[in-house]
């Protein structure tokens, strides 16, 4: 039982940390700035009008156009 509680606590702390990191992302940031905050993406997709960095651990993404953030959020 204690192990389960510790695990749940650690997961909650990791989620809070992740939210604080995503709160730092702003439109206009460069890809380098984003990866400095969030780390390397878990997935990457190239589109006609830009690229999408995927962070699958929380189902979040950052969309870049011309090397700059234009959109970010959770799917």
Secondary structure, DSSP 8 states (H G I E B T S, - for coil): -HHHHHHHHHHHHHHHHHHHHHHT--TT-BHHHHHHHH-S-SEEEEETTEEEEEETTTTEEEEEETTEEEEEEE-
